[in-house]
Structures are given as structure tokens and as C-alpha cells.
Amino acid sequence: MFDRLEDLLHRYEEIMAELGEGAASSPDRYQKLMKEQSDLSPIVSVYKEYKTCRDTIEESVAMLEDEKDEEMRQMLKEELSDARHALPGLERQLKILLLPKDPNDDKNVIVEIRSGAGGDEAALFAAEIYRMYVKYAEGRRWKTEMLSLNESGLGGFKEVTFMLSGRGAYSRLKYESGVHRVQRVPETESGGRIHTSTCTVAIMPEAEEIDFHLDLNECRFDVFRASGNGGQCVNTTDSAVRLTHIPTGIVISCQDEKSQLKNKDKALKVLRSRLYEMELQKQHDAQAAERRSQIGTGDRSEKIRTYNFPQTRVTDHRIKLTTHRLFEVLNGDLDEIIDSLIAADQAARLSGLQEEPTVA
């Protein structure tokens, strides 16, 4: 591990020297160096702190052997104790930072939310989950773009697809895929009985053409007149697009834009990401050890979280986390849950690495 850290430190110093001298040969070269510098910076910072801590331990031990002044000895002992206490935590941070990075972590995400069991109440819950993610995105200054929306009669969402664009979007939200469950008394329930409803969330990394080749000969486009609320032209022209991917049977409808071309582009964007996600899932399923170390990052059928209104409780079933901040969570305050999921995933992956046999 430390040989690799020394190599990374050396590479970081090379990059900083090249940037400092203005030696980047082109804007593309400069941008590439800045990206590499940004990726290495957290590792180098912790490694330098680790080396300082380790040097402090060695120096304090050596000085204590010769130091006679009791006051100075006490100060050295305190420095030694602090450094020894900090060292294991820094080493753990380094191991986490050196874990293989998900190549999709820096991608934007396409989010699909579909109402499940529970009829109108499920559709209302799906709309609340949509607003929860939009609020979370606003807090992180991510951009939100609606791709398609199918509303229910009471203001709920039967299905909604949207994109969140911003730094670290996929790395933060990839744990949200699965079944979300709500327990509460619906406004239409006269007897005061608690109902359980569900919605399904799918988090997909945005797939560019370089990530996944889509053969347009395998796609069929149909146009139709948009329905529901819209502008002057939305409901009067055949601007809506229905895209069918013939090999898989996937059907995507987009009618949010007045332009047929824009709706077609949005439908292709969603299809490309769905197919890319399916390919990633195949790879994950083929890697049994990796699948065991994951904290549920892709199974849409997995019940991952319950939102209980009578107890103002949110429980994430994968990591047994419970918080009684239901309304804050629904208002977009998701960091406590997401940070805990990331920490649990990192711990599982570290454990998996430690269990692997050492190759001589």
C-alpha cells in the first residue's frame, strides 16, 4: 500500500510542477492535469498527514530516551499519545481512498420513480419522493431536468423520469435504487387506518454514446398528440414521442417538450441509460464477491427504506439505520442516510479485501 502511496505522491508533485510552470501544451492537456490533480489531492493530503504523524512518533520515542527534563518529557509523551491515537484512523482513511473507484461516480444520473402498490396513495407518495430528490439536488446545487411525467388525477405521479446533473450525483444517489415504502393514514381514509404504499426508484448513470452503442435500427419511433397540462402547442401537435427498443421491449414516452425532436432526444437519453444499467447489472451479477460487498446499489425489487408517518420515522433496512427526522428527510435532508450507506459500503469492501488470500 505504501509503495503505491509514494508513487501517487510523486505523480502529484509532477502534476503540480507542470501546472506551476504553465507547461501544459494545450487546453485539453491542462484540463486533464487539473482533473488528475483534483482526484489525487484528497489521497495526498491524508498521506502527508499520515507521514507527519508517523515521524512525530519516531522522533518523540527517540527524544524520550535522552530527555531528562520532566516538563519536556511530559510534553513529548502527550505528543506521542496523540500521534499514536491518530495513526490508525489515518491509515483507515488511506485504505478507503485507495479502494477501486466506481467509474460511474462522476456521472450525472437519470432517476425513474414509479408508483407501486397502493393506488392513488402510492402515486402521491411517488410525487413526494420526487420532490425529496429535487430538494436534495437544490441543496447540492445540481441541475434538475424533467424528462417525462405521467400524473395521476389527485396530483400524484404514476411515473416520473428526470435527470440530475452535478458533481458526484451518481456517487451520492446510487444507493437509492429499490422499493421505498410509506406507512400513514391517507387523507381519504375515514376510519383512521394506516395504509402501506410503495414506489420504485431506479438510479441510472447517464450513458453517453462512448459508454454504450445504441443501434437505431433496433428502435421504433411513434409520434402522438400530448395529453395533460401543457402550453399552447403541446396538446395540438403530434410532438409527443414513443420509443420502442425492439430487442428488449422497453418502451419510453416523452411529451414534456413542444418539439418532437427534443422529445426524441430525451427518449434516446433515457433508453441509452436503461440499457447501460442493464449491462452494468449483468457485470455485477457475474461478480459474486463484489455483489456480496454491495449495500444494495441496483436491485429495483429490494425493499430498502420505510417512511413511517405515525412515528415520524425513516428506517433504511439494509444498514438498520433509523432516524426520527421524517419531515426533514422528505424535505431533502438525506446526507445522514447517504453518508451512512457510503460508510457501510466502504466497510464491507474493506472487509472483502482483507478476506482475500495474499498472492505470493
C-alpha positions as CSV (number, residue, x, y, z in Angstrom):
1,M,0.0,0.0,0.0
2,F,2.7,2.5,0.9
3,D,4.7,1.9,-2.3
4,R,1.6,2.8,-4.2
5,L,1.1,5.9,-2.0
6,E,4.7,7.0,-2.7
7,D,4.0,6.6,-6.4
8,L,0.9,8.7,-6.2
9,L,2.7,11.4,-4.1
10,H,5.4,11.5,-6.8
11,R,2.9,11.8,-9.6
12,Y,1.0,14.6,-7.7
13,E,4.3,16.5,-7.4
14,E,5.0,16.1,-11.1
15,I,1.5,17.4,-11.9
16,M,1.9,20.4,-9.6
17,A,5.3,21.2,-11.1
18,E,3.9,21.1,-14.7
19,L,0.9,23.3,-13.7
20,G,3.1,25.7,-11.9
21,E,5.4,26.1,-14.8
22,G,2.5,26.6,-17.2
23,A,3.9,23.8,-19.3
24,A,0.5,22.3,-20.3
25,S,0.7,22.1,-24.1
26,S,-3.0,22.6,-24.7
27,P,-6.3,23.4,-23.0
28,D,-7.2,19.7,-23.1
29,R,-3.9,18.8,-21.5
30,Y,-4.4,21.5,-18.8
31,Q,-7.9,20.2,-18.1
32,K,-6.7,16.6,-17.9
33,L,-4.0,17.6,-15.4
34,M,-6.4,19.6,-13.3
35,K,-8.8,16.6,-13.2
36,E,-5.9,14.2,-12.1
37,Q,-4.7,16.8,-9.6
38,S,-8.3,17.0,-8.1
39,D,-8.5,13.2,-7.9
40,L,-5.2,12.8,-6.2
41,S,-5.4,15.7,-3.8
42,P,-7.5,14.0,-1.1
43,I,-5.2,11.0,-1.0
44,V,-2.0,13.1,-1.0
45,S,-3.4,15.3,1.8
46,V,-4.2,12.4,4.1
47,Y,-0.9,10.6,3.2
48,K,1.2,13.7,4.1
49,E,-0.7,13.9,7.4
50,Y,0.0,10.2,8.0
51,K,3.7,10.6,7.3
52,T,3.9,13.6,9.7
53,C,2.1,11.6,12.4
54,R,4.5,8.7,11.9
55,D,7.5,10.9,12.0
56,T,6.2,12.5,15.2
57,I,6.0,9.1,16.8
58,E,9.6,8.1,15.8
59,E,11.0,11.5,16.9
60,S,9.2,11.5,20.2
61,V,10.3,8.0,21.1
62,A,13.9,8.9,20.2
63,M,13.8,12.1,22.2
64,L,12.3,10.5,25.3
65,E,15.3,8.2,25.6
66,D,17.7,11.1,26.2
67,E,15.4,13.8,27.6
68,K,15.9,14.4,31.4
69,D,13.7,17.5,31.9
70,E,10.4,16.2,33.3
71,E,8.2,19.0,31.8
72,M,9.7,18.4,28.4
73,R,9.2,14.6,28.8
74,Q,5.5,15.2,29.7
75,M,5.0,17.3,26.6
76,L,6.7,14.6,24.4
77,K,4.5,11.9,26.0
78,E,1.4,13.9,25.1
79,E,2.5,14.4,21.5
80,L,3.4,10.7,21.3
81,S,0.0,9.7,22.7
82,D,-1.9,12.0,20.3
83,A,0.0,10.7,17.3
84,R,-0.4,7.0,18.2
85,H,-4.2,7.7,18.7
86,A,-4.5,9.4,15.3
87,L,-2.4,7.0,13.2
88,P,-4.9,4.0,12.9
89,G,-7.7,6.4,11.8
90,L,-5.4,8.0,9.1
91,E,-4.4,4.5,7.9
92,R,-8.1,3.5,7.6
93,Q,-8.8,6.7,5.6
94,L,-6.0,5.9,3.2
95,K,-7.3,2.3,2.7
96,I,-10.7,3.8,1.9
97,L,-9.3,6.4,-0.5
98,L,-7.4,3.6,-2.3
99,L,-10.4,1.4,-2.8
100,P,-11.2,1.0,-6.6
101,K,-13.4,3.9,-7.7
102,D,-16.7,3.3,-9.4
103,P,-16.1,4.6,-13.0
104,N,-19.6,6.0,-13.0
105,D,-19.3,8.0,-9.8
106,D,-18.7,11.3,-11.6
107,K,-21.6,10.8,-14.0
108,N,-25.0,12.6,-13.9
109,V,-27.9,10.4,-13.1
110,I,-31.3,9.6,-14.6
111,V,-33.9,8.9,-11.9
112,E,-37.1,6.9,-12.6
113,I,-39.8,6.8,-9.9
114,R,-42.9,4.7,-10.4
115,S,-45.9,4.3,-8.1
116,G,-46.4,0.8,-6.9
117,A,-48.9,-0.9,-4.6
118,G,-51.4,1.5,-3.1
119,G,-53.3,3.2,-6.0
120,D,-53.7,7.0,-5.6
121,E,-51.8,7.0,-2.3
122,A,-48.8,5.3,-4.0
123,A,-48.9,8.0,-6.7
124,L,-49.0,10.8,-4.1
125,F,-46.0,9.1,-2.3
126,A,-44.1,8.9,-5.6
127,A,-44.6,12.6,-6.1
128,E,-43.2,13.2,-2.6
129,I,-40.1,11.1,-3.2
130,Y,-39.6,13.1,-6.4
131,R,-39.7,16.4,-4.5
132,M,-37.4,14.9,-1.9
133,Y,-34.7,14.3,-4.5
134,V,-35.3,17.7,-6.2
135,K,-34.8,19.4,-2.8
136,Y,-31.6,17.4,-2.2
137,A,-30.3,18.4,-5.6
138,E,-31.1,22.0,-4.9
139,G,-29.0,21.8,-1.7
140,R,-26.1,20.4,-3.6
141,R,-26.6,22.9,-6.5
142,W,-27.3,20.2,-9.0
143,K,-29.4,20.9,-12.1
144,T,-32.7,19.2,-12.5
145,E,-34.2,18.4,-15.9
146,M,-37.6,16.8,-16.4
147,L,-37.6,14.0,-19.0
148,S,-41.1,12.6,-18.7
149,L,-44.0,12.7,-16.4
150,N,-47.3,10.8,-16.1
151,E,-49.5,12.3,-13.5
152,S,-52.4,10.8,-11.6
153,G,-55.7,12.6,-11.0
154,L,-55.0,13.8,-7.5
155,G,-51.7,15.4,-8.1
156,G,-49.6,12.3,-7.7
157,F,-47.2,10.8,-10.1
158,K,-47.8,7.4,-11.7
159,E,-44.3,7.7,-13.2
160,V,-41.7,10.4,-13.5
161,T,-38.2,10.4,-15.1
162,F,-35.8,13.2,-14.6
163,M,-32.0,14.0,-14.8
164,L,-29.8,15.4,-12.0
165,S,-26.6,16.9,-13.3
166,G,-23.8,17.9,-11.0
167,R,-20.5,16.8,-9.3
168,G,-20.8,13.4,-7.6
169,A,-24.5,12.9,-8.4
170,Y,-24.2,9.2,-9.1
171,S,-21.7,8.6,-6.3
172,R,-24.3,10.0,-3.8
173,L,-27.5,8.6,-5.2
174,K,-26.6,5.2,-6.5
175,Y,-27.7,3.6,-3.2
176,E,-31.3,4.9,-3.7
177,S,-32.4,2.2,-6.2
178,G,-35.1,-0.1,-4.8
179,V,-38.6,-0.1,-3.3
180,H,-39.5,2.8,-0.9
181,R,-42.4,2.1,1.4
182,V,-44.7,4.6,3.2
183,Q,-46.9,3.9,6.2
184,R,-49.5,6.5,7.0
185,V,-53.2,7.3,7.2
186,P,-54.4,8.6,3.8
187,E,-56.4,11.8,3.7
188,T,-59.2,9.8,2.1
189,E,-59.3,7.2,4.9
190,S,-62.3,8.0,7.1
191,G,-61.6,5.2,9.5
192,G,-58.1,6.4,10.5
193,R,-56.4,3.1,9.4
194,I,-52.8,3.1,8.5
195,H,-52.1,2.1,4.9
196,T,-48.9,0.8,3.3
197,S,-48.0,2.0,-0.2
198,T,-44.9,1.8,-2.3
199,C,-43.0,3.3,-5.1
200,T,-39.9,2.1,-7.0
201,V,-36.8,4.2,-7.6
202,A,-34.2,3.4,-10.3
203,I,-30.9,5.4,-10.3
204,M,-29.1,5.1,-13.6
205,P,-25.8,6.7,-14.6
206,E,-26.2,8.9,-17.7
207,A,-24.8,6.9,-20.6
208,E,-23.0,8.7,-23.4
209,E,-22.6,7.2,-26.8
210,I,-19.0,6.3,-25.9
211,D,-20.3,4.2,-23.0
212,F,-22.9,2.3,-24.8
213,H,-23.6,1.9,-28.5
214,L,-27.2,2.1,-29.4
215,D,-28.3,0.7,-32.8
216,L,-31.1,3.0,-34.0
217,N,-32.1,0.2,-36.5
218,E,-33.4,-1.6,-33.4
219,C,-35.6,1.3,-32.3
220,R,-39.1,2.3,-33.5
221,F,-40.4,5.8,-33.0
222,D,-44.1,6.6,-32.9
223,V,-45.5,10.2,-32.6
224,F,-48.8,11.2,-31.0
225,R,-50.5,14.2,-29.5
226,A,-49.5,15.0,-26.0
227,S,-52.1,14.8,-23.2
228,G,-52.4,16.6,-19.8
229,N,-51.5,20.1,-18.9
230,G,-49.3,21.9,-21.5
231,G,-48.6,25.0,-23.4
232,Q,-50.3,26.4,-26.5
233,C,-48.7,23.9,-28.9
234,V,-48.2,20.8,-26.6
235,N,-51.7,19.4,-26.9
236,T,-52.4,20.5,-30.5
237,T,-49.5,18.9,-32.5
238,D,-48.0,15.5,-32.7
239,S,-45.0,16.4,-30.6
240,A,-45.0,13.5,-28.2
241,V,-42.7,10.6,-28.9
242,R,-43.0,6.9,-28.0
243,L,-39.7,5.0,-28.4
244,T,-39.7,1.2,-28.5
245,H,-36.5,-0.8,-28.3
246,I,-37.4,-3.9,-30.2
247,P,-34.9,-6.4,-28.7
248,T,-35.8,-5.7,-25.1
249,G,-39.3,-4.4,-25.5
250,I,-38.5,-1.3,-23.5
251,V,-41.0,1.5,-24.2
252,I,-40.3,5.1,-23.3
253,S,-42.7,8.0,-23.8
254,C,-41.7,11.7,-23.8
255,Q,-44.1,14.6,-24.2
256,D,-42.6,17.3,-21.9
257,E,-41.2,19.4,-24.7
258,K,-43.2,21.2,-27.5
259,S,-40.6,20.0,-30.0
260,Q,-40.8,16.5,-31.4
261,L,-37.0,16.4,-31.9
262,K,-36.3,17.4,-28.3
263,N,-38.7,14.7,-27.0
264,K,-36.9,12.2,-29.3
265,D,-33.5,13.2,-27.9
266,K,-34.8,12.8,-24.3
267,A,-36.3,9.4,-25.0
268,L,-33.0,8.2,-26.5
269,K,-31.1,9.5,-23.5
270,V,-33.3,7.5,-21.1
271,L,-33.1,4.4,-23.3
272,R,-29.4,4.5,-23.5
273,S,-29.1,4.8,-19.8
274,R,-31.5,2.0,-19.2
275,L,-29.6,-0.3,-21.5
276,Y,-26.3,0.7,-19.9
277,E,-27.7,0.0,-16.5
278,M,-28.8,-3.5,-17.6
279,E,-25.3,-4.1,-18.9
280,L,-23.8,-3.0,-15.6
281,Q,-26.2,-5.3,-13.7
282,K,-25.1,-8.2,-15.8
283,Q,-21.5,-7.4,-14.8
284,H,-22.4,-7.1,-11.1
285,D,-24.3,-10.4,-11.2
286,A,-21.2,-12.1,-12.7
287,Q,-19.0,-10.9,-9.9
288,A,-20.3,-12.8,-6.8
289,A,-17.7,-11.4,-4.4
290,E,-18.4,-7.8,-5.4
291,R,-22.1,-8.3,-5.1
292,R,-21.8,-9.6,-1.6
293,S,-19.9,-6.4,-0.6
294,Q,-22.5,-4.0,-2.0
295,I,-25.1,-2.2,0.0
296,G,-27.9,-2.7,-2.5
297,T,-26.9,-0.4,-5.4
298,G,-29.2,-1.6,-8.1
299,D,-31.9,-4.1,-7.3
300,R,-35.2,-2.5,-8.0
301,S,-37.1,-5.2,-6.2
302,E,-35.3,-4.8,-2.9
303,K,-37.3,-3.0,-0.2
304,I,-34.7,-0.5,1.0
305,R,-36.5,2.1,3.1
306,T,-39.7,2.7,5.1
307,Y,-41.2,6.2,5.8
308,N,-43.5,5.8,8.8
309,F,-45.6,8.9,9.4
310,P,-47.3,8.0,12.8
311,Q,-43.8,7.5,14.3
312,T,-42.1,10.2,12.2
313,R,-39.6,7.5,11.5
314,V,-37.4,6.6,8.5
315,T,-35.7,3.2,8.5
316,D,-33.1,2.0,6.0
317,H,-33.4,-1.7,6.2
318,R,-30.1,-2.5,4.6
319,I,-28.0,-1.0,7.3
320,K,-30.6,-1.0,10.1
321,L,-30.5,2.8,10.4
322,T,-33.4,4.6,12.0
323,T,-33.9,8.3,12.3
324,H,-37.0,10.2,13.6
325,R,-36.4,13.1,11.3
326,L,-39.0,12.1,8.7
327,F,-40.1,15.5,7.6
328,E,-36.5,16.8,7.3
329,V,-35.7,13.8,5.2
330,L,-38.7,14.3,2.9
331,N,-37.6,17.9,2.6
332,G,-34.3,16.8,1.1
333,D,-32.1,16.3,4.1
334,L,-30.6,13.0,3.0
335,D,-27.0,13.4,3.9
336,E,-27.2,11.4,7.2
337,I,-28.7,8.4,5.5
338,I,-26.5,8.6,2.4
339,D,-23.3,9.1,4.4
340,S,-24.1,6.0,6.5
341,L,-24.7,4.0,3.4
342,I,-21.4,5.0,1.9
343,A,-19.6,4.2,5.2
344,A,-21.3,0.8,5.3
345,D,-20.3,0.1,1.7
346,Q,-16.7,1.1,2.3
347,A,-16.5,-1.1,5.4
348,A,-17.9,-4.1,3.6
349,R,-15.5,-3.5,0.7
350,L,-12.5,-3.2,3.1
351,S,-13.6,-6.4,4.8
352,G,-13.8,-8.1,1.5
353,L,-10.3,-7.0,0.6
354,Q,-8.9,-8.3,3.9
355,E,-10.6,-11.7,3.4
356,E,-8.9,-12.2,0.0
357,P,-5.8,-14.5,0.1
358,T,-2.5,-12.9,-0.3
359,V,-0.8,-13.8,-3.5
360,A,2.9,-14.5,-3.1
